Amino acid sequence: MGSIGFYIMIALLGAGAAYGLSHKGKPRPSLTSGKKKLLIVLFGIVVVCILLLIAVAAMSSSHPPAQ
């Protein structure tokens, strides 16, 4: 309970709550087509990285370490 991560998490939650309350009632801006395309590309990159991590983990666990 006394770790620095706990305090960072609480600070981020507080900042998020303050940000949410400061913009309460205002309309949220919609995503432009450029931002949508960027999000799709970034999501694709994340999926490829996750698949690569899974493949590397599977390959390393299937082969015993060489001695």
BELJOBEL-V141413 format. One line per field, one symbol per residue. ss: DSSP state (H for helix, E for strand, C for the rest). psi: psi as a letter, one per 30 degrees, with the letter a starting at -180 (. if undefined). A space follows every 10 residues. Layout:
# BELJOBEL-V141413
ss=???
psi=???
This chain:
# BELJOBEL-V141413
ss=CCCHHHHHHH HHHHHHHHHH HHCCCCCCCC CCHHHHHHHH HHHHHHHHHH HHHHHHHHHH HHCCCCC
psi=fglfeeeeee eeeeeeeeee efgkfkkkkl kleeeeeeee eeeeeeeeee eeeeeeeeef ffklkk.
